[in-house]
Amino acid sequence: MDGQGYTFIGTPDAGAGGGDTELETAPGQNTLGFYNVYQSSLTAANVTTAVSFDGGHTFVPTPVSTINPVDDRQWNAAYGANLCYLSYRNGATQPGNFLECVRLDYTGMGAPVIGPTSVVWAGLDPTLARELGNMVTDRRPGANATLLMSGADGEGNVYHGWTEEGHRVFVSVSHDFGTTWTHRLVWDGGIGSSYDHKFTWLAVDGAGNVYNVFSDDRNVYLSSSTDQGVTWSLPIRVNRGDASNIAIYPQIAAGSEGRVVITFYGHSGTSSQDPDAEWKVFVSRCQNALAAVPLFEEVQVSDRDFHHGPVCEEGLSCACCRELTECFDIDIDPADGSAALAYGAFGAGGTYISRQLAGASSIDGKTVTDRSSACPVAGGPCITPGCEVGAGDRCTLPGVVVACDPANDESPIGGPGDDITEILIAEPHRDDDVQKLTFTMKVSSLDPNSLPPSRVWYTLFTPSNGTTTYFVDMSNCDPTAGPMVFEYGTFDATLGFQTTGNADEGKVNLDGSIEITISRSLVGDPPAGSTLNGVHGDVRVFAGALCNGLVSRLDFTGDGSYTVMGNCQALAVGDAPQQLTFGLAGANPFRGSTSLRYSLPERLPVRIDVYSVTGQRVRTLVDREEGPGSYQVPFTMHDDASGRTLPAGVYMVRIKAGKEQRSFHVIVLK
């Protein structure tokens, strides 16, 4: 989530691969709210693809077999929420080997629907030598996946790079979702030139312009196309510094129109076969890549030498000097337009991650932000500022802080809405005198209007007067039941969560906190003086839309305890609240009707009004003078006096008491 800590989660292909590996992320969200992660790995007999529907936590592998016994160098590209392309070189060691492309449709959230296989190099002379480049899509929405048609401006196009006879650089383009291909010449350097080095690399910017970088084993060159690959600009040399006099293994990522970042290995010598070469990693940024004379800002990324001596690019045929990884990766963070790079070497201790901390952003309107020292840091997650166990008042919502938890410590597949940072418990006064507990889960960032799907937020506890563990929860599992459901039940290590029924009250506050009220009699009936032990939060996501199927834990807080005291007493005669308070007594959002609660420290003129989002006053609930004390007033969407019913939507409710006023927003559902 933050690029500062990583967890090994196993092999996505279930151990079926072992050769080349490719990774791609979908540009659109699936029905669970995640971006599919596609991975493919190579064996001699087939290519195994794997997909993760939960952000990389679990993978479903699918072997794709071919008619020839040897495959080589597969590539992935993605479009929309559920389409993945897989290409591979079929019969790589045989005469007439060819490049195949398969379209995989994961709309069913399971094994893919595999489309017809197309031959990218169909119709080309099989005796000519060809080497591969990568495959990309124009990820902009606008293509018609049903009719297999790209958009008018190239949205959904598929591009595949390659070279022929060493001196010709090509891009093949598909306008029908990989069904047929057209071949476009990017550059021909003439016989004697050599661009068939690992690898030619493509990228498409946010306006649909296509970029190709390639190396002649001495320099890295950039060429661009503004017409969907039909014509290409003359190649421009990218590496410019003395330290990168020799540049190989280029890769490119594109952001907004004309903005690209290019990475490569380089050294200051005169040949890639220099026995004294000290190789380093470089990144070159360009903000005007479509200009006649693009300007490049080159920086050295690595802080150490990754390889000493010559470099071999011949794969398994190399007798030595293959320590540099020939396929590393660079991409652009959509949050701020910064570049992020993963690279490594077999002899330099593994894989390294570098991130741009300053300089020009690759996305128009964004500013690169240095988050290297932001929480969480390498030493571990940080505790939410201001969280202190025991703080608060059990008589006033949200209550007493029972457990603090590190912020941003959720699973890598989770987000801020999945991170419970505090658990609080309250026992405020109730007019009906029913003994109840109110649990509040404070969440890093939860929008009540846009809850992440297939989630359950739990608070668990075990009353000291028994051995049963109970829970209260909020779930967002069944769209037909509304945006959220509040429940309670029991938890058993063997049986898991067993729901008993609906909680008495529940709501999501505008600050993202989850508030659930339950009668003590429903959760073990802990008497006054007893303790709720093991109080903690637990957030889970399910693979099924109705919270069924595979489950993954996103967050798990530390434990706390709470001593049950009973409902707080009403104010004694003459004993007034210390300040003006105002809030909603029921759930937010709500349907039909709810209640408002407020307290006055002294006798004051009170007026409570309801306003629409346009600022128009649509209802007055209270307009009178009242003495000190606590009050509750019903708030219904139907006005009996006027016969008017307010429509569903967002409203502001405001109280004015003397010279003070308070307000908050409510969400009314249909």
N, C-alpha and C positions, 0 to 999 in steps of 0.2 A: 504493500500500500504506500509506503513512504520511501522505498529504495534504500533503506538503511539496515534492513534485516531480512533474512531469507530463511525459509523452512523447506526442507526436502519432503516432498509428498509422495514419492515413489515414481515408478516409470509409467508414463501415460499409455505406452503401447503394450503394457503387461509383459515386457521382456521379449516381445516378438521381433524388435528391430535390433539395432546395433551399429548400423552404418550411418549415412548422412541423415541429419535431422532438420526439419523445417517447422517453424512456428508462425501462426497468423492469428490475429484477433478480428472478430467481426466488427464492422462499423455501426451496426444497429443492435438494440437490446432485444433479447428473446422474451418470451412470456413470463419468465421468472424475474425479469429485471436485470439479468446479467448479459454481458457480451460474450458470445461463444468464443472459446479458445480452440483453435484447430492445430493439431500436431501430426506430423507424418514422419515415419522412420523407414529405413531401407534395409531389406534383406535381399539375397540373391534371387529368391523365387518370387517375391512380391513386395508391394509397398503397403505398410500398415498405417492407416489413418486413425486418429483418435480425436474425439471432441469432448470438451467440457462445457456443460450447461450451467455450471455454478461457479464460474470465474476462476477455474483452474484447480479447484479442490479435488474433484473426481473426474475421471475420464472414461469414455466408452470407446474401445478400440474396434476397428473394422478393417480386416485385410482386403486389399484390392489386388487380385491376381491378374497376371498377364499371360499371353500365349507363349512368350519367349522365356528362356530360362534365366536370363540375366537382365536386371534393370539397373539404372544408375541415375543419380542426382535428381531427386524429386523437388518440386516447388509447390507452394500453396499460395492462393490469393482468395480474398473473401469479398462478398458483396451483400449488402443488406443485413438482416438479422440472422439468416439461416443458410445462405449459399456459400459453399466453399469449392474452389477449383483445385484439382490436383494434377500436376503434369509430371512426367518422368520419361526418361530415355529408355525405350524398349529394345531389348536385344543389343545392349550397349557394346558387346564384344563381337558382334556378328556384322558381316557386310550388309549394307543397306539398313542399318539401324535407324529408327525413326522416333520422333517426339510425339507422345500421346498426351491428351488432356481429357480429364473426367470431371463432370460436374456433380457435386454431392449436395443434396437438399436435405437439411436437418430440421425442416419445419415440424415434423412429428416428435421432436425431442427424444429421439431414440436412434436406432440404426438408420443410416441415410437412404434416401431414394437416389440410386445411382443412375445418372443420365447416360445417354449414348456416348461412347468414347470417340473422340475426334483425333485425327492425325494432323498435328500442326504443320509438319513438313510435307503434307500431301502434294504430289505432283512435282516435287523437286528431284533433281538428279541424285540418286542414292549413292553415287560413287564419289561425290564431293565431301570433303572433310568438314564437319560442323562441330562447334562447341556451344555449350549452353550459356544463357544468361537467365536472370530471374523472371518471374511472372507477377504482374500487378493488375489491379482493376481501377477504373475511374469510380471511386467510392461514392460519388454524389448520388443522391436519390433522383429518380426520374425515369429509370428504365422500366420496362414492362416484362416481369419475370414469367408471366403466364403466356404471353405471345413470343417470348424469347427475343425481345427487341430492345436495343439500346436507345437511350434518349436522343433527341435531335442534336444535342451538343456533345454527344459522346458519353453521357451518363451510363454507367454499367459496362462500358467497353472493357475488354480483356486484352492486355498487351503482354507479349512474350519476347524476350531478347535472345539473340544468338549470333554467332559469327560463322562465316563460310570461307574455307580455304585460308583462314588466318587473316586476310587483308580486307575482308568485307564485313561490316557490322550491319545486322538486320534487326527489325522488329516486326513480329507478326501480330496482326490486330484482328480481333473477333468482335463483330457488332451484333451477334446473335447468341450470346451467353455460351461461347466456346463451341458452337456447332460447326462453323466454317471459319477459315482464316485467310487473310490477305497479307502478303509479305511486302514490307517497305524497306528500302535501302536507306540506312542512316549515313554511312560513310564507307567509301572505298579508298584505301590508302595506296592501292597499287601493289603489284607483285613485289614481294620482298618486305613489305610491312607486316606487322604481326599484332593483332588485337585479340587473339584467341586465348587470353589469359583469364584466370579466375577472378572475377566473372564480369561480363557486361551487366550493368545494373540499372533498372528502370524505377522511376517514381512519377506520380501524377499529382499536380498541385490542386488547390481548392477551386480553381477555375477550369480544370480539365486539361491544362497544358502538360505535355509529357517530356520527361528528361531522361537522358541516357548517359551514363558515365562508363568509360572503359579505359584500359591501360595497354600500352605497348611494351610493358615491362621496364619502362624508364619514366614515363610521365602518365598522369591521369588527365583525361579529356572529358569535356562536357558538351553535349549537343542537345538541342531542344526542338520541340515541335508544337506549334500552336493550332494545328489543323487535324488533330486526332491521328498523328503519326504519318500523314501523307507526305509531307516535306519536312526537312530537318535543317537546322542551322549548321554552319561550318563548326567543326570541333574547336573548342577553346581549351588551352592548357589550364589546369586547376592549380597544381602544386607550383609555388612561386618562391619559397624561401630556400636559403642555402642548406638548411637542415633537412629539407625534403627534396634534394636534387634528384633522388631516385624515388619513385612512388609506385606502389603496386596495391592490388586487392581493393579497388575502390567500391564504395557503397554510397547511396544517396537517399535522402528523405526530403519530401517537399511539404511546405505549409501553404500559406496564402499565395496568391498569384505572383510568380516570379521569385519566391523565397525558397531557397534550398540550403541544406547542410550536407556536406560530402566528407566522408572519412576514408582514410587510407593508411597503410604502413609506409614509412619512408626512412631514408638515411641520407647522409651528406656525401656519400661516395660517388662512384661513376658507373656502377653496374649492380644489378640484383644478384650477381654471382661474386661480388667482392668478398674475399675471405675475411676482411677486416671490418665489414659493415656492422654497425650497431643500430638495429632497427627500433623505431619509435612509432607511436600512434599519433596521427594528426587529424584535425577537423578543420574544414574550410567552410565558412559561412558566406552566403551571397544573397543580397536583397534585391538584385536586379538581373536575375539569370536570363531574362528574355531580351535584355539590351544587346546592342551590337557589340559593346565591350563590357561584359560583366565585370564587376569588382569583387574580389575574393579577400576575405579576412581569415588568414591561416593561423591556427594556434596548435601548439603541441599539447596533447592530452595526457599521455602517459608520463609517469614520474620515474620510469626505469627503462632499461633496455630489455626488450622482449626476446631478442634473438641476436646471436652473433654469427656472422658469416653469410654464406650464400643461401638462397631460398630455392626449394624444389616445389614445383606445382603439379607434378605428375602422379599424385595420389599414391596408391599402393605400389606403383612402379619406382618410387623414390628409394634410393639406397641410403640417403641421408638428408638432412637439412629441411625436414618438413615440420619443424617445431612451431612455426607460425600457423595459427588456425586460419584457414583460407576462407572462412565464412563467418564473419562477425556481424554485428547489426547496429544500426543507428535509427532513431525515430524521434518524433517531435511530440512533446507533451501538449495536448490540446488546452490545458488549463492556462498556461502562460507562454506557450510557444518556445520553450527552451528545448535544447537538444539533449538526448540521453543516449549513451553509447555503452554497449556490452562488448568486451574484447578479451582476448587471452592468448596464452601460448603454452604449449605442452611443458616447456621447461621453466616457466616463470611463476609457478605456484597456483595456476588455475585461471578462473575467469574474474574479470574486474568490471566494475560499473563506474562510469563517469557521467556527470551531469553538468550542464551549463549553468553557471551561477550568475553571470552578468553578460552584458552585451546585447546586441540586437535580437529581437524576438522574430521567430519565423511565422508568426501569425499576426496579421494586421490588427491593430488596436489592443494588443496584449503587451505586457511588460514582464520581462524575465525576473523571477523572484528567487532570491537566495534563501532556500529552505534547509541549508545544510546544518544549521544549529537549532532549527525549530523542533518542538516536541512532536513525535518521539525522537530521541537521539540514540546513538549507537549503544550507550550504556543501558538503555532500557526505556520503557514508557514513562510518562510523567503523570503525577496525580493531578486531578482536576483542581485548579486554583480555588481556594476557599473551602474545600471539602474538609470537614472536621467531624469525626464521630462524636456524637453527643450534642452537637450544636442544634439549635432550634427549639421549638416549643410544641409539645405533643397536643396542646389545646388549640393550636392554630395551624391550619394547613400551610405548607405540605407536611409539617411535623418535625420529628427528631431524626437527625442523620444516624442511621444504623450501620451502614457500610459504605466506605469509599473505595473506588476502583480506579486504576490507571486509565486516563483518557487515551484514545487511539491505540488500544491494545486488542481490538477485535481481530478476528481471523482475517488473513489476507483477502478472502473472498467477500468480506463484509464491507460496510461503509459506515459513515458517522451515525446514520440512523439505526445501526445495529450495536452501538456501543453504550451500554448502561454505565454511568459514572458514579451514581449515588442511589442508595435505597433509603427511603424515609418512611416512618410510620407515625400516624396521628390518631388520637381519640378525642376529637372535638365534641362539644356539647351537641346533643340532638334532642329536638322537641319531643320526639316519640319515645325517648329513653331506651330505645333498642341498643344493646351493647354491640358496637361495631368497631372495626379496624379499617383505617384508610392507608393503603400502601401507595407510595409514589416512587416511580422509577424515573430518575433524571437521565436523559439521553443526550449524547453529544449534539446531534442535530436531527430532529425528526419533524417533518412537515405534515400536519394533520390533513392537508389537502392532497398530498402525494405520498402515501405510505408505500414503502417497498413491498412487493407482493410475496405471498407464500411465507410469511414470517409469523413467529410467535415470540412475544416478550413475556418471560415468566419472572415471578418472585416466589421463591420456595422458603419454607420454614417448618420447624418441628416444635410444637408446643411441649413444654416440660412436663405437662400432666399426662402425656402419652408418648407413644413411639412412632406414630404415623406422621409422615411428611406431607404437608399440604402445599398447594400452590394457588396463586391467582395469576391470571394472564390476560393479555390482549392479543388477539390474533387477527390477521388480515389474510384470510384463506378463501372465503366463499363470497365472490362478488354479489351473489343474489341475496346475501344476508346483510348487505351494507358494507361500508368501508372498514368496519372494525367490530369485533365481538369481544366482550369481557366475560370471562368464565372463572370457575374455581374447580378444584378437584384434589386428587391425591397422587403421590408419586411413589413408585416402588422400583427398586433397582432392577428387578426382573421384568415386571409388567410395564414399566415406563410411566408415562403420564396418563391418568384415567380421569377424564372430565366428568364432573358430577352435575353441574348446571351453570346458569348464568349468575354473575356477580350482582350484588344489589345496585351498584352504580359504577360507572366508568367513563372516562373521558381522556382526550389528549389535549393538554393545554397549549396555548399559542407558543410557549417557550419550548415545546417539544417534550415536556414531561408527561408521563402516563400515570393517571390517578385512578385507583380501583378501590372501592369500598365493599366490605363483606361483613356479614353478621358473624360474631364470634361463635355462635352456636353451630354454624355451618363448617367451621374449620377446627373441630376438636373441642370447642367451648372452653378455651383456656381461662381460668378464673383470675381475678385480680390478684396480683402478687406472683403469678407464674411467669415463666420466661419463654419467649419465642427464640429458639436456638437455630443456628445454621441459616440465618436469613441471608439470602444471596439472590442475585439476578442471573438469568440464563436466556440467551437469545438463539433461536434456531431458524434455519431456512430449509424448506422441503422442495424436493424435485418436482412434485406434483402440484398443480394449480390449486387443489383443495387441501393443501398441507398433508398430502400422502406421498408415498414413494420414499426415495432416499432422503435422509436428513443430515444436515451438517450443522455443527455448533459454531456460532459466530462470535459469541462473547460469553464469558463466565466470570462473575465478579467474586471478590473475596467474601468471607462470612462475617456476620455480625449478630448481635443479640439485642432483644428488646424486652423490657419488663412491662407486662400488661398492668394498667392502673384502672381501667374503666373510663367511661365517657366523662369528660370534664363537666363540672357543674355549671349551671347557668349563673349569670351575674347576680349577686345579692342586691337587695334593694339599696339604692344609693351608691352602688359600686359600678362605675361606668367603664367602658372600653377606653383604652389610652389613646386611640387614634381612629380616624375614619378608615373603614375597610369596606371592600365591595368585590363581589365575585359571583360566579355561577354555582348554583347548588347541585346541578346535575351534570350529565355528560355534554361534551362539546366536541363534535357536532351533535345536534339533537333533531328529533322529529316532533312536530306538533306543539309541544309545550315543555316548559322547564320552570325553574324557580331561580330567583336572584336573592342573595344574602348580603346584608350590609349591617354595619355597626356604627353607632354615633357616640362620640365622647361627651356630648352635651346637647341641650335642646337647640335645634337648628331647623331652618326651612330646608326641605329636601325636595329635589326634583329628579326623576329618573326618566330619561328619554331614549328612544331607539332611533338610529339614523341609518339610512341606506348608504351604499358605497359612494353615491354621488353627493352625500352630505345633506340630503333631505330628511327632515324629522318625520317619521312615519308612525310613531306611537309614543304616548306619554303614559308611563306606568304609575308614577307617584308624583304628586304635587301638593305637599302639605307640610306643616311644621310637626316635628316629632321630638320626643325627649331622648335622653341617653339610653342606650341599650342595643340589643341585636334584633334584627327584623328579617323577615322573609316574605317576598312578594311573588306571586305567580306571573309567568311570562308565557302567554299563549299566542300563537300566530293568528288565531281568529279573534276578532274584536266583536263581541256580542252587541255592543252599542251601535257600531257602524255597519256591522254585517260584513266587514271587509276582512279577507284573509291575506296575509303577507306571503309573497312567493318565496321559494327556496333561494338561498343565497347567503352572502356575508353581510352582517350588520354590526354597527358599533353601538354599544350600550354605555350610556354615560350617567353618572350620578353627580349632582351638584349639591353640596351640603354647606351652607354658609358661603365662605370664601374658598373652600376647597372643592376639588372635583377629581374623580377617577373615571377611567373608561377602559373597556376591553372589547375585543371582537368575538362574535359568535358565528357559527356556521350552521345554517338551517338546511336540513336535508328534505328531499321530496317525500 
